């Protein structure tokens, strides 16, 4: 069956969050166990004492992230079909279209490296200048403040350009693992379809993003307190992950198929 990209009502962005929460409630302990396993694995690999090996492990994690995401999405499908979520769902991505999923991970890796290189080329010297000024003068004098203000403009410019480049990459990657896993779509075609779907559904994606941003603003201070700066995202993951599946089902499925735990696709809220 040829995939149809549907444009849904803006309020569907909130409905995806609700559907994700309801899917989480169907098997909360299993969700927490699966996500805790991923969190611990990531921290162990990132904290490896040998920097070269830590870098290799970080690359490996990025390459395999779509594979694990596909496994979690397969778990969402099982819950939506009234079945159980199992720990073995985490490995389902290795059993179906694993090569395409790893390719998507590789594209993500290369894309992020290119974006970081652009940011470094534009604002790298300014970032270094700010770091040196702070290291040499812990107490910010008027001269140091002037130097930092000039450098901060360049740093802000680099950050804005980086964000502008990151947004289309994120949109292309958003649904790509699901399309590759569930629908046998090749990597480049999956990236294209994901980007088109996000563009066609800009308003619901904006609503969805604003809700997640509000939650992240509340949760980030918790991560800062425990010196785990990505902890906010991990705390959101039990709802965020199944909400991605809900949005995929809403946008890429036929009009008569309901999103699990939410009103019928396209129905205004």
C-alpha positions in Angstrom: 0.0 0.0 0.0 1.4 3.4 -1.0 1.9 5.7 1.9 -0.2 8.8 2.1 1.0 11.8 4.1 -2.0 13.4 5.8 -2.3 17.0 7.0 -4.0 17.0 10.4 -5.5 19.7 12.6 -3.2 21.8 14.8 -4.9 20.4 18.0 -3.6 16.9 17.0 -0.2 18.0 18.4 -1.8 17.8 21.9 -3.6 14.6 21.0 -0.3 12.9 20.3 0.9 13.8 23.8 -2.3 12.4 25.3 -2.0 9.2 23.2 1.6 8.8 24.2 0.7 9.1 27.9 -2.1 6.5 27.5 0.2 4.1 25.8 2.7 4.6 28.7 -0.1 3.8 31.2 -0.7 0.5 29.6 2.6 -0.8 30.7 4.4 1.8 32.9 6.8 -0.5 34.7 8.1 -2.0 31.4 8.5 1.4 29.9 10.5 2.6 32.8 12.7 -0.5 32.7 13.4 -0.3 29.0 14.2 3.4 29.2 16.3 2.9 32.3 18.4 0.3 30.5 19.1 2.7 27.6 19.9 5.5 30.1 22.4 3.4 32.1 24.0 2.0 28.9 24.5 5.5 27.5 26.0 6.8 30.7 28.3 3.9 31.1 29.6 4.3 27.5 29.9 8.1 27.7 31.8 7.8 31.0 34.4 5.3 29.7 37.8 6.4 31.0 39.7 6.1 27.7 38.7 9.1 25.6 39.3 7.4 22.2 37.1 4.4 23.2 34.5 6.7 24.6 34.3 8.5 21.3 34.0 5.2 19.4 31.2 4.1 21.7 29.4 7.5 21.2 29.5 7.0 17.5 28.2 3.5 17.9 25.3 4.7 20.0 24.3 7.3 17.4 24.5 4.7 14.6 22.3 2.3 16.6 19.9 4.8 18.0 17.4 4.3 15.1 17.6 0.5 15.6 16.6 0.9 19.3 14.0 3.5 18.4 12.4 1.0 16.0 12.3 -1.6 18.7 10.5 0.8 21.0 8.1 1.7 18.3 7.4 -2.0 17.8 6.6 -2.1 21.5 4.2 0.8 21.0 2.5 -1.1 18.2 2.1 -4.2 20.4 0.5 -2.1 23.1 -1.8 -0.5 20.6 -2.9 -4.0 19.5 -3.6 -5.1 23.0 -0.5 -7.1 23.5 2.3 -6.8 26.1 5.4 -4.6 26.0 8.5 -6.8 26.5 12.2 -6.1 27.2 12.9 -8.0 24.0 11.2 -5.3 22.0 14.3 -3.2 22.5 16.1 -5.6 20.1 13.4 -5.9 17.5 15.1 -3.3 15.3 18.0 -5.8 14.7 15.6 -8.3 13.3 14.0 -6.2 10.6 15.6 -3.7 8.2 18.5 -3.2 10.5 20.8 -2.1 7.7 18.5 0.7 6.6 18.1 1.8 10.3 21.9 1.9 10.8 22.2 3.9 7.5 19.7 6.4 8.9 21.9 6.6 12.1 25.0 7.2 9.9 23.2 10.0 8.0 22.3 11.5 11.4 25.9 11.2 12.6 27.4 12.8 9.5 24.7 15.6 9.5 25.4 16.5 13.1 29.2 16.5 12.5 28.8 18.8 9.5 26.6 21.2 11.6 29.1 21.2 14.4 31.9 22.0 11.9 29.8 24.9 10.6 29.2 26.2 14.1 32.9 25.9 14.9 34.0 27.6 11.7 31.7 30.6 12.5 32.0 30.9 16.2 34.9 28.7 17.3 37.4 31.5 17.6 34.9 33.6 19.6 34.1 30.7 21.9 37.8 30.2 22.5 38.3 33.9 23.1 35.5 34.0 25.7 36.9 30.9 27.5 40.4 32.4 27.6 39.1 35.8 28.9 37.2 34.1 31.7 40.2 31.8 32.6 42.6 34.8 32.8 40.2 37.1 34.6 37.7 35.3 36.9 36.4 38.7 38.0 34.8 40.3 34.9 36.3 43.8 34.5 34.8 46.4 32.1 37.5 45.5 29.5 36.8 41.7 29.7 33.0 42.4 29.6 33.5 44.4 26.4 35.6 41.6 24.8 33.0 39.0 25.8 30.1 41.1 24.5 31.8 41.3 21.1 32.5 37.6 21.1 29.0 36.7 22.2 27.5 38.3 19.1 29.5 35.9 17.0 28.7 33.0 19.2 24.9 33.8 19.0 25.2 34.0 15.2 26.8 30.6 15.1 24.2 29.2 17.4 21.3 30.6 15.3 22.9 29.2 12.1 23.4 25.8 13.8 19.7 25.8 14.9 18.6 26.7 11.4 20.6 23.8 9.9 19.5 21.3 12.7 15.8 21.9 12.3 15.5 20.3 8.8 17.8 17.5 9.8 15.6 16.8 12.9 12.5 16.9 10.7 14.0 14.4 8.2 15.0 12.1 11.0 11.8 12.3 13.1 9.7 9.6 11.3 12.5 8.0 9.2 13.2 5.0 11.6 9.5 4.2 11.7 9.1 4.4 7.9 12.1 2.2 7.4 11.0 -0.4 10.0 7.3 -0.6 9.5 6.9 0.3 5.8 10.2 -1.0 4.3 11.1 2.5 3.0 14.7 3.0 1.9 16.8 5.4 4.0 16.8 8.4 1.7 13.2 8.0 0.8 12.3 7.7 4.5 14.2 10.9 5.3 12.4 12.7 2.4 9.0 11.5 3.5 9.6 12.5 7.1 10.7 16.0 6.1 7.6 16.4 3.9 5.3 15.1 6.6 6.7 17.6 9.2 6.4 20.5 6.7 2.9 19.6 5.8 2.0 19.4 9.5 3.9 22.5 10.7 1.0 23.7 13.0 0.4 20.4 14.9 4.2 19.9 15.1 4.5 23.4 16.5 1.8 22.7 19.2 3.5 19.4 20.0 6.9 21.0 20.3 5.6 23.8 22.5 4.1 21.4 24.9 7.3 19.4 25.1 9.3 22.6 25.5 7.1 23.7 28.4 7.7 20.3 30.1 11.4 20.5 29.4 11.7 23.9 31.0 10.2 22.5 34.2 12.4 19.4 34.1 15.8 20.9 33.2 16.4 22.4 36.6 16.1 18.9 38.1 18.8 17.7 35.7 21.1 20.6 36.5 20.7 19.9 40.2 21.9 16.4 39.7 24.5 17.4 37.1 22.8 15.3 34.5 22.0 17.9 31.9 20.0 15.6 29.6 18.0 14.1 32.5 15.0 16.3 31.5 14.7 14.6 28.2 15.0 11.1 29.8 12.3 12.0 32.3 10.0 13.0 29.3 10.9 9.9 27.4 8.1 7.6 28.8 5.5 9.9 27.1 7.7 11.3 24.3 8.6 8.0 22.8 5.1 6.6 22.4 3.8 10.0 21.3 6.1 9.8 18.3 4.4 6.5 17.4 1.0 8.2 17.8 2.0 11.0 15.5 3.3 8.5 12.9 0.0 6.6 13.0 -1.9 9.8 12.6 0.0 11.2 9.7 0.9 8.1 7.7 -2.1 5.9 8.2 -5.5 5.9 6.4 -8.2 8.3 7.5 -10.3 5.5 9.0 -7.6 4.2 11.3 -7.7 5.7 14.8 -4.6 6.7 16.8 -4.5 4.5 19.9 -5.8 6.2 23.0 -6.9 9.4 21.1 -9.7 10.7 18.9 -9.9 9.7 15.3 -7.1 11.1 13.1 -7.8 14.5 11.7 -10.6 15.2 14.2 -10.3 18.7 15.6 -10.0 18.9 19.4 
